[in-house]
Amino acid sequence: MVATKFEDLAEQVYKTLRDMILAGELVPGQKLVQEALSERLGVSRTPLLAAFSKLEKEMLVELVPRRGAFVKRLSPAELLELYEVRLRLEPLGAFEAARHIDAKGLKTLDAVLEAHRKAVENGAIPEVRMADFRFHMGIMRIAGNTVLERILSSFAIVSKSNQQGLMKSAAKSLTEHDALRDAIAAHDAALAEKLMYEHLSESRNVAARLVAEGARMPHTAGASARA
């Protein structure tokens, strides 16, 4: 029973930190101070360290010997590699989602899309980032492939957290999400696959250009949310 309670607590801490990274409350390169986080989350250091370990496996946290834990900061080359993976796997998810979408799945997707729309209208960057992520993961969930969803969940978070000041505007991303929603709702698998590829390829190309130019990743607070 004690072990189960600890596992539940460690999982809660893991999910909270994951959301904080996605929302931009914790930024790439930032040190995760155990004492401050323990106090803020109301937990001991033990479940916190367990969460750090799990986040490291998902490339969201970097554990540096004798220095501590840091939010993972990607190089342009690493960001490009993540987009290369997303560019190959997420169109597959969109294709399968269009094949498997039902009334319940569409209702959930529409609810996330509406939250995304309101966040964009209000200029609420953390909410935009969360809704954008949930839309993409909602598609993967509808696709019915849990392995695909688990792989892309962490990849999407770490790529989003590292692309501040890059990629496309939140408004353009929302417009593309609307088109994706319509293709999936119409069970047009080929179109959904094509739209997802185009949606991600623009961001992938920006990352490729940064690599070619030998640029460093900018990390600007308050930057616009991206796809």
Secondary structure, 3 states (H helix, E strand, C coil): CHHHHHHHHHHHHHHHHHHHHHHCCCCCCCEECHHHHHHHHCCCHHHHHHHHHHHHHCCCEEEECCCEEEECCCCHHHHHHHHHHHHHHHHHHHHHHHHHCCHHHHHHHHHHHHHHHHHHHHCCHHHHHHHHHHHHHHHHHHHCCHHHHHHHHHHHHHHHHCCCCCCCCHHHHHHHHHHHHHHHHCCCHHHHHHHHHHHHHHHHHHHHHHHHHCCCCCCCCCCCCCC
